[in-house]
């Protein structure tokens, strides 16, 4: 199936917000498959082929729980939104193997909803092994300076860095260290928010995302290097 865009997807997601129950969804499953699921699979294949030009070991698998996410929300989680259906569609292209948590792998990521098209690279939040690897990585002053310079250049292109998650410096970092504020992050990712209607034009969407990911690629590579250190690799 050739990817030509997500036609009528935003209207369908608006309908989910108005009718957020499984009975309504099952009655409109064919529409979901036509406007969301099938185009998502085609998108993963085509976008994945483009991303291979940036990173040869990127993963693009057009299946649920791989590059695609379930439309059903896990309402068993405490504190989570209890609406059964999602009105935001996510897609992820992690670098490296599929083993382990895909959200803890440096990835090209996007989601779209009636409100926004969100594109990002990196990892938005670190679990403890990734956080430890990140802090160990930036203890080296040269690596810390390089990361700070990469973020500066990406920000100058109009992209944003996720907000810091901590107020106090962790052990081993002090305010007088160059770029010590990098130790205050809970994750490391850059992103851009785009007009959601962009998803309706397949060619324009692919081109826009490719340019976005290409601009943010230096950070993607740094976070991937950090992720390898969780496994004990020495780089």
C-alpha positions in Angstrom: 0.0 0.0 0.0 1.5 3.3 -1.1 1.4 6.1 1.5 -0.6 9.1 0.3 -1.4 10.8 3.7 -3.8 10.4 6.5 -7.1 11.4 4.8 -10.0 12.3 7.2 -7.9 11.1 10.2 -8.2 14.3 12.2 -12.0 14.2 11.9 -12.0 10.6 13.0 -9.9 11.5 16.1 -12.3 14.3 16.9 -15.1 11.8 16.7 -13.3 9.5 19.2 -13.2 12.5 21.6 -16.9 12.9 21.4 -17.7 9.1 21.5 -14.9 7.7 23.7 -16.2 4.2 24.4 -15.5 0.8 23.0 -19.0 0.2 21.7 -18.8 3.3 19.4 -15.3 2.3 18.3 -16.2 -1.2 17.4 -19.1 0.1 15.3 -16.6 2.3 13.5 -13.7 -0.1 13.3 -13.7 -0.1 9.5 -13.3 3.6 9.5 -10.5 3.4 11.9 -8.6 0.9 9.7 -9.2 3.0 6.6 -8.2 6.4 8.1 -5.7 5.5 10.8 -4.4 1.9 10.9 -3.7 1.1 7.2 -2.2 4.6 6.4 -0.1 4.2 9.5 1.3 0.9 8.3 2.1 2.4 4.9 3.7 5.5 6.5 6.0 3.4 8.7 7.2 1.5 5.6 7.9 4.6 3.5 9.2 6.8 6.3 11.4 4.0 7.5 13.0 3.7 4.1 13.8 7.4 4.2 15.2 7.2 7.7 17.6 4.4 6.7 19.5 7.1 4.8 20.1 8.8 8.1 20.7 5.8 10.3 21.2 2.4 8.8 20.2 0.5 12.0 16.9 2.3 12.5 13.9 0.1 13.0 10.6 0.5 11.1 8.1 -2.3 11.7 4.5 -1.5 10.8 2.9 -3.6 13.6 1.2 -2.7 16.8 3.6 -2.7 19.7 6.5 -2.2 17.3 6.5 1.1 15.4 2.8 1.5 16.0 0.9 2.0 19.3 -2.4 0.5 20.4 -5.5 2.6 20.0 -6.8 1.3 23.3 -5.4 3.0 26.4 -4.2 1.0 29.4 -6.7 2.3 32.0 -5.4 0.0 34.7 -2.5 2.4 35.3 -3.0 4.6 38.3 -3.2 8.3 37.5 -3.6 7.7 33.8 -6.4 9.1 31.6 -9.3 6.6 32.1 -10.8 7.2 28.7 -10.6 3.8 26.9 -9.6 5.2 23.4 -6.7 7.4 22.4 -7.3 10.5 20.3 -3.5 10.8 19.7 -1.7 8.5 17.2 2.0 7.8 17.9 4.7 6.3 15.7 8.2 5.4 16.8 11.4 4.4 14.9 13.9 3.2 17.6 17.6 2.8 16.8 19.1 -0.6 17.6 17.3 -3.8 18.4 13.7 -4.2 19.5 14.7 -5.9 22.8 13.7 -4.0 26.0 11.5 -1.0 26.3 11.1 0.9 23.0 10.6 4.2 24.8 14.0 3.9 26.3 15.8 3.7 23.0 16.9 6.8 21.1 14.2 7.2 18.5 12.7 9.2 15.8 9.2 9.7 17.2 6.0 11.5 16.2 2.4 11.8 17.2 -0.5 13.6 15.7 -3.9 14.7 17.1 -6.5 17.3 16.1 -4.3 19.7 18.1 -0.8 19.1 16.8 1.8 17.2 14.9 4.7 16.5 17.3 8.1 15.3 16.0 11.0 14.5 18.3 14.3 12.6 18.6 16.0 11.1 21.6 14.3 9.8 24.8 11.8 12.0 26.6 12.3 10.4 30.0 15.0 8.1 31.3 14.4 5.1 33.5 17.1 4.7 36.1 19.6 2.7 34.0 19.4 5.2 31.2 19.6 8.1 33.6 22.7 6.7 35.2 24.2 6.1 31.8 23.4 9.7 30.8 24.9 11.2 33.9 28.0 9.1 33.5 28.3 10.2 29.9 28.1 13.9 30.7 30.5 13.7 33.6 33.2 14.0 31.0 33.7 17.7 30.3 34.3 17.3 26.6 31.2 15.3 26.0 29.2 17.7 28.1 30.5 20.6 26.0 29.7 18.8 22.8 26.1 18.0 23.9 25.6 21.7 24.9 26.9 22.8 21.5 24.6 20.3 19.7 21.6 21.6 21.6 22.5 25.2 20.9 22.8 24.5 17.1 19.5 22.6 17.0 17.7 25.3 19.0 19.0 27.9 16.6 17.2 26.0 13.8 13.9 26.5 15.5 13.6 23.3 17.5 13.0 23.0 21.3 14.7 21.0 24.0 12.5 19.3 26.6 12.3 21.0 30.0 14.6 20.1 32.8 13.2 17.8 35.4 15.3 18.5 38.4 16.1 21.6 40.5 19.1 20.2 42.5 22.3 19.0 40.9 22.9 15.3 41.3 26.0 13.9 43.0 29.1 14.7 41.0 27.8 18.0 39.5 28.1 21.5 40.8 26.9 24.9 39.5 30.5 26.0 38.7 31.0 23.2 36.2 30.6 24.3 32.5 27.1 23.3 31.2 26.3 21.7 34.6 22.6 22.3 33.9 22.6 19.3 31.5 22.6 17.2 34.7 19.2 18.5 35.6 17.4 16.7 32.7 15.2 13.6 33.3 15.5 12.8 29.6 17.2 14.2 26.6 15.2 15.0 23.5 14.4 17.8 21.0 11.1 18.4 19.3 9.1 20.6 17.0 5.3 21.1 17.0 3.8 21.4 13.5 0.4 22.0 12.0 -1.7 18.8 12.2 -3.2 19.2 8.8 0.3 18.4 7.4 -0.5 14.7 7.8 -3.1 14.9 5.0 -0.4 15.4 2.3 1.7 12.3 2.2 4.6 13.6 0.2 4.8 16.9 2.1 4.6 15.0 5.5 7.5 12.7 4.6 9.6 15.5 3.3 9.0 17.8 6.3 9.7 15.0 8.8 12.8 13.9 7.0 14.2 17.5 7.1 13.2 17.8 10.8 14.9 14.5 11.8 17.9 15.3 9.7 18.3 18.6 11.6 18.0 16.9 14.9 20.2 13.9 14.0 23.3 14.9 16.0 21.3 14.6 19.2 19.8 11.3 18.1 23.3 9.9 17.7 24.4 11.1 21.1 21.4 9.6 22.9 21.9 6.4 21.0 25.5 6.3 22.2 24.3 6.7 25.7 21.8 3.9 25.3 24.5 1.5 24.3 26.3 2.3 27.5 23.4 0.9 29.5 24.3 -2.5 28.0 27.9 -2.1 29.1 29.3 -1.2 25.7 32.5 0.8 25.9 32.7 3.6 23.3 
